[in-house]
Amino acid sequence: MSASTIRKAKKLVESDGVEQIDVDLFQIKSSSDPNKSYFVTSETCECLGFKNFYKFHHGTGLKANCSHLEAVRLYKKEK
Ligand SMILES: [Zn+2]
């Protein structure tokens, strides 16, 4: 995972960009467009980066990750 992903995730948590909707459902503000938000669970995200991950890393066995998923992880750690 890249350092910039972690940096972005931290920023999202610190700027209150993460809101817990349900036990395993979070709404996370887009860092590029404040009017946009993504619904994220601990395993999946709606953003393009997450969807594209499997296109680019198909068959490598890597698990998709994005700043939103990482933000959920950080958020849970802090609670
Ligand atoms: Zn995402």
PDB file of the backbone (N, CA, C, O) and the ligand in Angstrom, with CONECT records:
HET     ZN  A 101       1
ATOM      1  N   MET A   1       0.837  -1.191   0.000  1.00  0.00           N
ATOM      2  CA  MET A   1       0.000   0.000   0.000  1.00  0.00           C
ATOM      3  C   MET A   1       0.877   1.247   0.000  1.00  0.00           C
ATOM      4  O   MET A   1       1.891   1.306   0.695  1.00  0.00           O
ATOM      5  N   SER A   2       0.484   2.218  -0.768  1.00  0.00           N
ATOM      6  CA  SER A   2       1.338   3.398  -0.910  1.00  0.00           C
ATOM      7  C   SER A   2       1.175   4.368   0.259  1.00  0.00           C
ATOM      8  O   SER A   2       0.140   4.401   0.924  1.00  0.00           O
ATOM      9  N   ALA A   3       2.202   5.136   0.484  1.00  0.00           N
ATOM     10  CA  ALA A   3       2.198   6.102   1.585  1.00  0.00           C
ATOM     11  C   ALA A   3       1.141   7.168   1.366  1.00  0.00           C
ATOM     12  O   ALA A   3       0.562   7.679   2.324  1.00  0.00           O
ATOM     13  N   SER A   4       0.889   7.504   0.116  1.00  0.00           N
ATOM     14  CA  SER A   4      -0.088   8.556  -0.146  1.00  0.00           C
ATOM     15  C   SER A   4      -1.501   8.070   0.172  1.00  0.00           C
ATOM     16  O   SER A   4      -2.358   8.868   0.550  1.00  0.00           O
ATOM     17  N   THR A   5      -1.748   6.780   0.024  1.00  0.00           N
ATOM     18  CA  THR A   5      -3.052   6.220   0.394  1.00  0.00           C
ATOM     19  C   THR A   5      -3.280   6.394   1.892  1.00  0.00           C
ATOM     20  O   THR A   5      -4.367   6.775   2.328  1.00  0.00           O
ATOM     21  N   ILE A   6      -2.243   6.112   2.668  1.00  0.00           N
ATOM     22  CA  ILE A   6      -2.357   6.238   4.116  1.00  0.00           C
ATOM     23  C   ILE A   6      -2.521   7.700   4.522  1.00  0.00           C
ATOM     24  O   ILE A   6      -3.293   8.022   5.425  1.00  0.00           O
ATOM     25  N   ARG A   7      -1.784   8.579   3.841  1.00  0.00           N
ATOM     26  CA  ARG A   7      -1.891  10.004   4.137  1.00  0.00           C
ATOM     27  C   ARG A   7      -3.307  10.515   3.863  1.00  0.00           C
ATOM     28  O   ARG A   7      -3.889  11.248   4.662  1.00  0.00           O
ATOM     29  N   LYS A   8      -3.837  10.109   2.722  1.00  0.00           N
ATOM     30  CA  LYS A   8      -5.199  10.524   2.349  1.00  0.00           C
ATOM     31  C   LYS A   8      -6.208  10.003   3.356  1.00  0.00           C
ATOM     32  O   LYS A   8      -7.127  10.716   3.760  1.00  0.00           O
ATOM     33  N   ALA A   9      -6.026   8.746   3.758  1.00  0.00           N
ATOM     34  CA  ALA A   9      -6.950   8.122   4.706  1.00  0.00           C
ATOM     35  C   ALA A   9      -6.935   8.874   6.031  1.00  0.00           C
ATOM     36  O   ALA A   9      -7.986   9.129   6.620  1.00  0.00           O
ATOM     37  N   LYS A  10      -5.751   9.223   6.493  1.00  0.00           N
ATOM     38  CA  LYS A  10      -5.621   9.963   7.749  1.00  0.00           C
ATOM     39  C   LYS A  10      -6.345  11.291   7.668  1.00  0.00           C
ATOM     40  O   LYS A  10      -7.042  11.698   8.598  1.00  0.00           O
ATOM     41  N   LYS A  11      -6.168  11.957   6.541  1.00  0.00           N
ATOM     42  CA  LYS A  11      -6.797  13.256   6.341  1.00  0.00           C
ATOM     43  C   LYS A  11      -8.320  13.130   6.371  1.00  0.00           C
ATOM     44  O   LYS A  11      -9.012  13.980   6.931  1.00  0.00           O
ATOM     45  N   LEU A  12      -8.822  12.077   5.769  1.00  0.00           N
ATOM     46  CA  LEU A  12     -10.267  11.858   5.759  1.00  0.00           C
ATOM     47  C   LEU A  12     -10.804  11.683   7.173  1.00  0.00           C
ATOM     48  O   LEU A  12     -11.845  12.239   7.524  1.00  0.00           O
ATOM     49  N   VAL A  13     -10.093  10.912   7.974  1.00  0.00           N
ATOM     50  CA  VAL A  13     -10.536  10.673   9.348  1.00  0.00           C
ATOM     51  C   VAL A  13     -10.434  11.963  10.163  1.00  0.00           C
ATOM     52  O   VAL A  13     -11.345  12.307  10.916  1.00  0.00           O
ATOM     53  N   GLU A  14      -9.324  12.665  10.003  1.00  0.00           N
ATOM     54  CA  GLU A  14      -9.105  13.881  10.787  1.00  0.00           C
ATOM     55  C   GLU A  14     -10.076  15.003  10.428  1.00  0.00           C
ATOM     56  O   GLU A  14     -10.407  15.832  11.275  1.00  0.00           O
ATOM     57  N   SER A  15     -10.531  15.032   9.177  1.00  0.00           N
ATOM     58  CA  SER A  15     -11.434  16.101   8.759  1.00  0.00           C
ATOM     59  C   SER A  15     -12.894  15.682   8.893  1.00  0.00           C
ATOM     60  O   SER A  15     -13.781  16.281   8.284  1.00  0.00           O
ATOM     61  N   ASP A  16     -13.136  14.639   9.702  1.00  0.00           N
ATOM     62  CA  ASP A  16     -14.497  14.132   9.914  1.00  0.00           C
ATOM     63  C   ASP A  16     -15.165  13.700   8.619  1.00  0.00           C
ATOM     64  O   ASP A  16     -16.373  13.868   8.448  1.00  0.00           O
ATOM     65  N   GLY A  17     -14.393  13.156   7.730  1.00  0.00           N
ATOM     66  CA  GLY A  17     -14.943  12.701   6.457  1.00  0.00           C
ATOM     67  C   GLY A  17     -15.553  11.312   6.530  1.00  0.00           C
ATOM     68  O   GLY A  17     -16.120  10.817   5.556  1.00  0.00           O
ATOM     69  N   VAL A  18     -15.429  10.688   7.700  1.00  0.00           N
ATOM     70  CA  VAL A  18     -15.959   9.332   7.853  1.00  0.00           C
ATOM     71  C   VAL A  18     -17.171   9.351   8.765  1.00  0.00           C
ATOM     72  O   VAL A  18     -17.116   9.875   9.877  1.00  0.00           O
ATOM     73  N   GLU A  19     -18.253   8.782   8.290  1.00  0.00           N
ATOM     74  CA  GLU A  19     -19.449   8.700   9.113  1.00  0.00           C
ATOM     75  C   GLU A  19     -19.941   7.264   9.131  1.00  0.00           C
ATOM     76  O   GLU A  19     -20.109   6.636   8.086  1.00  0.00           O
ATOM     77  N   GLN A  20     -20.171   6.754  10.336  1.00  0.00           N
ATOM     78  CA  GLN A  20     -20.647   5.382  10.441  1.00  0.00           C
ATOM     79  C   GLN A  20     -22.159   5.357  10.304  1.00  0.00           C
ATOM     80  O   GLN A  20     -22.869   6.036  11.046  1.00  0.00           O
ATOM     81  N   ILE A  21     -22.649   4.569   9.352  1.00  0.00           N
ATOM     82  CA  ILE A  21     -24.080   4.478   9.079  1.00  0.00           C
ATOM     83  C   ILE A  21     -24.672   3.261   9.785  1.00  0.00           C
ATOM     84  O   ILE A  21     -25.760   3.316  10.358  1.00  0.00           O
ATOM     85  N   ASP A  22     -23.932   2.175   9.727  1.00  0.00           N
ATOM     86  CA  ASP A  22     -24.393   0.923  10.313  1.00  0.00           C
ATOM     87  C   ASP A  22     -23.168   0.159  10.797  1.00  0.00           C
ATOM     88  O   ASP A  22     -22.038   0.629  10.664  1.00  0.00           O
ATOM     89  N   VAL A  23     -23.406  -1.040  11.369  1.00  0.00           N
ATOM     90  CA  VAL A  23     -22.297  -1.805  11.937  1.00  0.00           C
ATOM     91  C   VAL A  23     -21.126  -1.897  10.962  1.00  0.00           C
ATOM     92  O   VAL A  23     -19.973  -1.675  11.334  1.00  0.00           O
ATOM     93  N   ASP A  24     -21.433  -2.222   9.736  1.00  0.00           N
ATOM     94  CA  ASP A  24     -20.355  -2.350   8.755  1.00  0.00           C
ATOM     95  C   ASP A  24     -20.647  -1.538   7.494  1.00  0.00           C
ATOM     96  O   ASP A  24     -20.448  -2.006   6.373  1.00  0.00           O
ATOM     97  N   LEU A  25     -21.118  -0.323   7.703  1.00  0.00           N
ATOM     98  CA  LEU A  25     -21.363   0.568   6.568  1.00  0.00           C
ATOM     99  C   LEU A  25     -20.970   1.995   6.931  1.00  0.00           C
ATOM    100  O   LEU A  25     -21.419   2.558   7.930  1.00  0.00           O
ATOM    101  N   PHE A  26     -20.127   2.547   6.094  1.00  0.00           N
ATOM    102  CA  PHE A  26     -19.619   3.894   6.351  1.00  0.00           C
ATOM    103  C   PHE A  26     -19.847   4.756   5.119  1.00  0.00           C
ATOM    104  O   PHE A  26     -19.827   4.278   3.985  1.00  0.00           O
ATOM    105  N   GLN A  27     -20.063   6.038   5.377  1.00  0.00           N
ATOM    106  CA  GLN A  27     -20.134   6.989   4.289  1.00  0.00           C
ATOM    107  C   GLN A  27     -18.909   7.876   4.378  1.00  0.00           C
ATOM    108  O   GLN A  27     -18.650   8.502   5.406  1.00  0.00           O
ATOM    109  N   ILE A  28     -18.170   7.922   3.306  1.00  0.00           N
ATOM    110  CA  ILE A  28     -16.917   8.661   3.319  1.00  0.00           C
ATOM    111  C   ILE A  28     -16.911   9.723   2.237  1.00  0.00           C
ATOM    112  O   ILE A  28     -17.208   9.453   1.073  1.00  0.00           O
ATOM    113  N   LYS A  29     -16.570  10.928   2.642  1.00  0.00           N
ATOM    114  CA  LYS A  29     -16.529  12.032   1.680  1.00  0.00           C
ATOM    115  C   LYS A  29     -15.394  11.836   0.700  1.00  0.00           C
ATOM    116  O   LYS A  29     -14.317  11.367   1.068  1.00  0.00           O
ATOM    117  N   SER A  30     -15.631  12.189  -0.523  1.00  0.00           N
ATOM    118  CA  SER A  30     -14.573  12.154  -1.519  1.00  0.00           C
ATOM    119  C   SER A  30     -13.573  13.252  -1.216  1.00  0.00           C
ATOM    120  O   SER A  30     -13.951  14.380  -0.900  1.00  0.00           O
ATOM    121  N   SER A  31     -12.280  12.913  -1.315  1.00  0.00           N
ATOM    122  CA  SER A  31     -11.273  13.940  -1.009  1.00  0.00           C
ATOM    123  C   SER A  31     -11.120  14.918  -2.164  1.00  0.00           C
ATOM    124  O   SER A  31     -10.617  16.025  -1.972  1.00  0.00           O
ATOM    125  N   SER A  32     -11.545  14.527  -3.358  1.00  0.00           N
ATOM    126  CA  SER A  32     -11.398  15.422  -4.505  1.00  0.00           C
ATOM    127  C   SER A  32     -12.651  16.263  -4.744  1.00  0.00           C
ATOM    128  O   SER A  32     -12.572  17.360  -5.299  1.00  0.00           O
ATOM    129  N   ASP A  33     -13.799  15.749  -4.325  1.00  0.00           N
ATOM    130  CA  ASP A  33     -15.046  16.478  -4.536  1.00  0.00           C
ATOM    131  C   ASP A  33     -15.903  16.394  -3.273  1.00  0.00           C
ATOM    132  O   ASP A  33     -16.498  15.352  -2.995  1.00  0.00           O
ATOM    133  N   PRO A  34     -15.968  17.496  -2.503  1.00  0.00           N
ATOM    134  CA  PRO A  34     -16.673  17.485  -1.215  1.00  0.00           C
ATOM    135  C   PRO A  34     -18.169  17.198  -1.350  1.00  0.00           C
ATOM    136  O   PRO A  34     -18.820  16.822  -0.375  1.00  0.00           O
ATOM    137  N   ASN A  35     -18.703  17.373  -2.534  1.00  0.00           N
ATOM    138  CA  ASN A  35     -20.131  17.091  -2.723  1.00  0.00           C
ATOM    139  C   ASN A  35     -20.401  15.613  -2.975  1.00  0.00           C
ATOM    140  O   ASN A  35     -21.548  15.167  -3.013  1.00  0.00           O
ATOM    141  N   LYS A  36     -19.326  14.876  -3.145  1.00  0.00           N
ATOM    142  CA  LYS A  36     -19.456  13.463  -3.445  1.00  0.00           C
ATOM    143  C   LYS A  36     -19.090  12.635  -2.225  1.00  0.00           C
ATOM    144  O   LYS A  36     -18.239  13.033  -1.431  1.00  0.00           O
ATOM    145  N   SER A  37     -19.730  11.486  -2.076  1.00  0.00           N
ATOM    146  CA  SER A  37     -19.316  10.585  -1.011  1.00  0.00           C
ATOM    147  C   SER A  37     -19.475   9.148  -1.480  1.00  0.00           C
ATOM    148  O   SER A  37     -20.202   8.857  -2.430  1.00  0.00           O
ATOM    149  N   TYR A  38     -18.779   8.268  -0.794  1.00  0.00           N
ATOM    150  CA  TYR A  38     -18.800   6.856  -1.158  1.00  0.00           C
ATOM    151  C   TYR A  38     -19.303   6.035   0.009  1.00  0.00           C
ATOM    152  O   TYR A  38     -19.027   6.345   1.169  1.00  0.00           O
ATOM    153  N   PHE A  39     -20.046   4.981  -0.308  1.00  0.00           N
ATOM    154  CA  PHE A  39     -20.428   4.032   0.726  1.00  0.00           C
ATOM    155  C   PHE A  39     -19.392   2.919   0.761  1.00  0.00           C
ATOM    156  O   PHE A  39     -19.064   2.305  -0.254  1.00  0.00           O
ATOM    157  N   VAL A  40     -18.901   2.689   1.944  1.00  0.00           N
ATOM    158  CA  VAL A  40     -17.777   1.775   2.117  1.00  0.00           C
ATOM    159  C   VAL A  40     -18.089   0.782   3.237  1.00  0.00           C
ATOM    160  O   VAL A  40     -18.615   1.165   4.282  1.00  0.00           O
ATOM    161  N   THR A  41     -17.766  -0.483   3.017  1.00  0.00           N
ATOM    162  CA  THR A  41     -17.804  -1.454   4.111  1.00  0.00           C
ATOM    163  C   THR A  41     -16.356  -1.801   4.434  1.00  0.00           C
ATOM    164  O   THR A  41     -15.441  -1.218   3.853  1.00  0.00           O
ATOM    165  N   SER A  42     -16.133  -2.738   5.348  1.00  0.00           N
ATOM    166  CA  SER A  42     -14.749  -3.063   5.686  1.00  0.00           C
ATOM    167  C   SER A  42     -14.051  -3.812   4.549  1.00  0.00           C
ATOM    168  O   SER A  42     -12.831  -3.972   4.570  1.00  0.00           O
ATOM    169  N   GLU A  43     -14.822  -4.273   3.554  1.00  0.00           N
ATOM    170  CA  GLU A  43     -14.221  -5.045   2.463  1.00  0.00           C
ATOM    171  C   GLU A  43     -14.345  -4.392   1.091  1.00  0.00           C
ATOM    172  O   GLU A  43     -13.538  -4.666   0.203  1.00  0.00           O
ATOM    173  N   THR A  44     -15.328  -3.547   0.909  1.00  0.00           N
ATOM    174  CA  THR A  44     -15.560  -3.007  -0.428  1.00  0.00           C
ATOM    175  C   THR A  44     -15.757  -1.500  -0.417  1.00  0.00           C
ATOM    176  O   THR A  44     -16.115  -0.899   0.596  1.00  0.00           O
ATOM    177  N   CYS A  45     -15.510  -0.915  -1.578  1.00  0.00           N
ATOM    178  CA  CYS A  45     -15.715   0.518  -1.734  1.00  0.00           C
ATOM    179  C   CYS A  45     -16.278   0.751  -3.131  1.00  0.00           C
ATOM    180  O   CYS A  45     -16.027  -0.021  -4.056  1.00  0.00           O
ATOM    181  N   GLU A  46     -17.043   1.827  -3.263  1.00  0.00           N
ATOM    182  CA  GLU A  46     -17.662   2.115  -4.555  1.00  0.00           C
ATOM    183  C   GLU A  46     -16.767   2.915  -5.482  1.00  0.00           C
ATOM    184  O   GLU A  46     -17.092   3.090  -6.656  1.00  0.00           O
ATOM    185  N   CYS A  47     -15.649   3.400  -4.975  1.00  0.00           N
ATOM    186  CA  CYS A  47     -14.881   4.339  -5.784  1.00  0.00           C
ATOM    187  C   CYS A  47     -14.200   3.658  -6.973  1.00  0.00           C
ATOM    188  O   CYS A  47     -14.055   2.437  -7.026  1.00  0.00           O
ATOM    189  N   LEU A  48     -13.797   4.486  -7.904  1.00  0.00           N
ATOM    190  CA  LEU A  48     -13.201   4.005  -9.142  1.00  0.00           C
ATOM    191  C   LEU A  48     -11.874   3.285  -8.889  1.00  0.00           C
ATOM    192  O   LEU A  48     -11.553   2.287  -9.534  1.00  0.00           O
ATOM    193  N   GLY A  49     -11.122   3.819  -7.941  1.00  0.00           N
ATOM    194  CA  GLY A  49      -9.824   3.224  -7.631  1.00  0.00           C
ATOM    195  C   GLY A  49      -9.958   1.773  -7.197  1.00  0.00           C
ATOM    196  O   GLY A  49      -9.161   0.915  -7.575  1.00  0.00           O
ATOM    197  N   PHE A  50     -10.980   1.522  -6.399  1.00  0.00           N
ATOM    198  CA  PHE A  50     -11.211   0.164  -5.921  1.00  0.00           C
ATOM    199  C   PHE A  50     -11.634  -0.744  -7.067  1.00  0.00           C
ATOM    200  O   PHE A  50     -11.136  -1.861  -7.206  1.00  0.00           O
ATOM    201  N   LYS A  51     -12.560  -0.251  -7.886  1.00  0.00           N
ATOM    202  CA  LYS A  51     -13.054  -1.051  -9.015  1.00  0.00           C
ATOM    203  C   LYS A  51     -11.949  -1.338 -10.013  1.00  0.00           C
ATOM    204  O   LYS A  51     -11.845  -2.444 -10.543  1.00  0.00           O
ATOM    205  N   ASN A  52     -11.126  -0.331 -10.263  1.00  0.00           N
ATOM    206  CA  ASN A  52     -10.041  -0.499 -11.238  1.00  0.00           C
ATOM    207  C   ASN A  52      -8.935  -1.409 -10.747  1.00  0.00           C
ATOM    208  O   ASN A  52      -8.195  -1.990 -11.541  1.00  0.00           O
ATOM    209  N   PHE A  53      -8.826  -1.529  -9.432  1.00  0.00           N
ATOM    210  CA  PHE A  53      -7.730  -2.302  -8.871  1.00  0.00           C
ATOM    211  C   PHE A  53      -7.671  -3.707  -9.462  1.00  0.00           C
ATOM    212  O   PHE A  53      -6.609  -4.182  -9.865  1.00  0.00           O
ATOM    213  N   TYR A  54      -8.816  -4.354  -9.508  1.00  0.00           N
ATOM    214  CA  TYR A  54      -8.833  -5.735  -9.991  1.00  0.00           C
ATOM    215  C   TYR A  54      -8.585  -5.819 -11.494  1.00  0.00           C
ATOM    216  O   TYR A  54      -8.143  -6.848 -12.004  1.00  0.00           O
ATOM    217  N   LYS A  55      -8.870  -4.741 -12.184  1.00  0.00           N
ATOM    218  CA  LYS A  55      -8.569  -4.701 -13.612  1.00  0.00           C
ATOM    219  C   LYS A  55      -7.055  -4.717 -13.817  1.00  0.00           C
ATOM    220  O   LYS A  55      -6.526  -5.424 -14.675  1.00  0.00           O
ATOM    221  N   PHE A  56      -6.378  -3.908 -12.997  1.00  0.00           N
ATOM    222  CA  PHE A  56      -4.935  -3.740 -13.175  1.00  0.00           C
ATOM    223  C   PHE A  56      -4.110  -4.823 -12.482  1.00  0.00           C
ATOM    224  O   PHE A  56      -2.995  -5.130 -12.904  1.00  0.00           O
ATOM    225  N   HIS A  57      -4.669  -5.401 -11.413  1.00  0.00           N
ATOM    226  CA  HIS A  57      -3.903  -6.382 -10.649  1.00  0.00           C
ATOM    227  C   HIS A  57      -4.544  -7.763 -10.739  1.00  0.00           C
ATOM    228  O   HIS A  57      -4.399  -8.582  -9.832  1.00  0.00           O
ATOM    229  N   HIS A  58      -5.239  -8.009 -11.815  1.00  0.00           N
ATOM    230  CA  HIS A  58      -5.945  -9.266 -11.957  1.00  0.00           C
ATOM    231  C   HIS A  58      -4.986 -10.455 -11.870  1.00  0.00           C
ATOM    232  O   HIS A  58      -3.963 -10.498 -12.554  1.00  0.00           O
ATOM    233  N   GLY A  59      -5.340 -11.419 -11.014  1.00  0.00           N
ATOM    234  CA  GLY A  59      -4.558 -12.643 -10.944  1.00  0.00           C
ATOM    235  C   GLY A  59      -3.303 -12.549 -10.098  1.00  0.00           C
ATOM    236  O   GLY A  59      -2.543 -13.514 -10.016  1.00  0.00           O
ATOM    237  N   THR A  60      -3.070 -11.410  -9.470  1.00  0.00           N
ATOM    238  CA  THR A  60      -1.865 -11.286  -8.656  1.00  0.00           C
ATOM    239  C   THR A  60      -2.126 -11.720  -7.217  1.00  0.00           C
ATOM    240  O   THR A  60      -1.189 -11.881  -6.436  1.00  0.00           O
ATOM    241  N   GLY A  61      -3.403 -11.909  -6.865  1.00  0.00           N
ATOM    242  CA  GLY A  61      -3.732 -12.309  -5.503  1.00  0.00           C
ATOM    243  C   GLY A  61      -3.733 -11.158  -4.519  1.00  0.00           C
ATOM    244  O   GLY A  61      -3.981 -11.346  -3.328  1.00  0.00           O
ATOM    245  N   LEU A  62      -3.456  -9.965  -5.021  1.00  0.00           N
ATOM    246  CA  LEU A  62      -3.482  -8.787  -4.150  1.00  0.00           C
ATOM    247  C   LEU A  62      -4.921  -8.415  -3.835  1.00  0.00           C
ATOM    248  O   LEU A  62      -5.826  -8.607  -4.646  1.00  0.00           O
ATOM    249  N   LYS A  63      -5.109  -7.879  -2.636  1.00  0.00           N
ATOM    250  CA  LYS A  63      -6.442  -7.416  -2.247  1.00  0.00           C
ATOM    251  C   LYS A  63      -6.555  -5.939  -2.548  1.00  0.00           C
ATOM    252  O   LYS A  63      -5.641  -5.162  -2.271  1.00  0.00           O
ATOM    253  N   ALA A  64      -7.679  -5.559  -3.115  1.00  0.00           N
ATOM    254  CA  ALA A  64      -7.872  -4.157  -3.459  1.00  0.00           C
ATOM    255  C   ALA A  64      -7.863  -3.290  -2.206  1.00  0.00           C
ATOM    256  O   ALA A  64      -8.319  -3.691  -1.135  1.00  0.00           O
ATOM    257  N   ASN A  65      -7.341  -2.121  -2.379  1.00  0.00           N
ATOM    258  CA  ASN A  65      -7.332  -1.173  -1.281  1.00  0.00           C
ATOM    259  C   ASN A  65      -7.498   0.229  -1.856  1.00  0.00           C
ATOM    260  O   ASN A  65      -7.164   0.470  -3.016  1.00  0.00           O
ATOM    261  N   CYS A  66      -8.004   1.132  -1.065  1.00  0.00           N
ATOM    262  CA  CYS A  66      -8.088   2.520  -1.485  1.00  0.00           C
ATOM    263  C   CYS A  66      -8.102   3.368  -0.231  1.00  0.00           C
ATOM    264  O   CYS A  66      -8.217   2.842   0.876  1.00  0.00           O
ATOM    265  N   SER A  67      -7.988   4.658  -0.394  1.00  0.00           N
ATOM    266  CA  SER A  67      -7.888   5.538   0.774  1.00  0.00           C
ATOM    267  C   SER A  67      -9.136   5.447   1.650  1.00  0.00           C
ATOM    268  O   SER A  67      -9.066   5.662   2.860  1.00  0.00           O
ATOM    269  N   HIS A  68     -10.288   5.125   1.033  1.00  0.00           N
ATOM    270  CA  HIS A  68     -11.536   5.039   1.801  1.00  0.00           C
ATOM    271  C   HIS A  68     -11.554   3.815   2.714  1.00  0.00           C
ATOM    272  O   HIS A  68     -11.931   3.898   3.883  1.00  0.00           O
ATOM    273  N   LEU A  69     -11.133   2.662   2.150  1.00  0.00           N
ATOM    274  CA  LEU A  69     -11.062   1.448   2.965  1.00  0.00           C
ATOM    275  C   LEU A  69     -10.081   1.648   4.114  1.00  0.00           C
ATOM    276  O   LEU A  69     -10.323   1.226   5.244  1.00  0.00           O
ATOM    277  N   GLU A  70      -8.982   2.294   3.799  1.00  0.00           N
ATOM    278  CA  GLU A  70      -7.965   2.548   4.814  1.00  0.00           C
ATOM    279  C   GLU A  70      -8.505   3.508   5.867  1.00  0.00           C
ATOM    280  O   GLU A  70      -8.206   3.364   7.052  1.00  0.00           O
ATOM    281  N   ALA A  71      -9.291   4.475   5.444  1.00  0.00           N
ATOM    282  CA  ALA A  71      -9.888   5.432   6.382  1.00  0.00           C
ATOM    283  C   ALA A  71     -10.829   4.716   7.350  1.00  0.00           C
ATOM    284  O   ALA A  71     -10.867   5.044   8.536  1.00  0.00           O
ATOM    285  N   VAL A  72     -11.584   3.743   6.851  1.00  0.00           N
ATOM    286  CA  VAL A  72     -12.473   2.971   7.723  1.00  0.00           C
ATOM    287  C   VAL A  72     -11.656   2.220   8.764  1.00  0.00           C
ATOM    288  O   VAL A  72     -12.033   2.156   9.934  1.00  0.00           O
ATOM    289  N   ARG A  73     -10.530   1.651   8.329  1.00  0.00           N
ATOM    290  CA  ARG A  73      -9.657   0.937   9.262  1.00  0.00           C
ATOM    291  C   ARG A  73      -9.135   1.866  10.355  1.00  0.00           C
ATOM    292  O   ARG A  73      -9.139   1.519  11.536  1.00  0.00           O
ATOM    293  N   LEU A  74      -8.689   3.046   9.944  1.00  0.00           N
ATOM    294  CA  LEU A  74      -8.176   4.019  10.916  1.00  0.00           C
ATOM    295  C   LEU A  74      -9.281   4.458  11.864  1.00  0.00           C
ATOM    296  O   LEU A  74      -9.082   4.570  13.074  1.00  0.00           O
ATOM    297  N   TYR A  75     -10.437   4.701  11.291  1.00  0.00           N
ATOM    298  CA  TYR A  75     -11.592   5.170  12.076  1.00  0.00           C
ATOM    299  C   TYR A  75     -11.928   4.157  13.163  1.00  0.00           C
ATOM    300  O   TYR A  75     -12.152   4.524  14.317  1.00  0.00           O
ATOM    301  N   LYS A  76     -11.962   2.882  12.789  1.00  0.00           N
ATOM    302  CA  LYS A  76     -12.287   1.815  13.752  1.00  0.00           C
ATOM    303  C   LYS A  76     -11.226   1.726  14.840  1.00  0.00           C
ATOM    304  O   LYS A  76     -11.539   1.480  16.004  1.00  0.00           O
ATOM    305  N   LYS A  77      -9.980   1.926  14.458  1.00  0.00           N
ATOM    306  CA  LYS A  77      -8.885   1.847  15.423  1.00  0.00           C
ATOM    307  C   LYS A  77      -9.020   2.935  16.479  1.00  0.00           C
ATOM    308  O   LYS A  77      -8.723   2.722  17.655  1.00  0.00           O
ATOM    309  N   GLU A  78      -9.475   4.108  16.036  1.00  0.00           N
ATOM    310  CA  GLU A  78      -9.547   5.253  16.950  1.00  0.00           C
ATOM    311  C   GLU A  78     -10.743   5.210  17.865  1.00  0.00           C
ATOM    312  O   GLU A  78     -10.766   5.872  18.903  1.00  0.00           O
ATOM    313  N   LYS A  79     -11.758   4.419  17.477  1.00  0.00           N
ATOM    314  CA  LYS A  79     -12.970   4.374  18.289  1.00  0.00           C
ATOM    315  C   LYS A  79     -12.806   3.437  19.467  1.00  0.00           C
ATOM    316  O   LYS A  79     -13.733   3.276  20.261  1.00  0.00           O
TER     317      LYS A  79
HETATM  318 ZN    ZN A 101     -12.494   3.927  -2.259  1.00  0.00          ZN2+
END
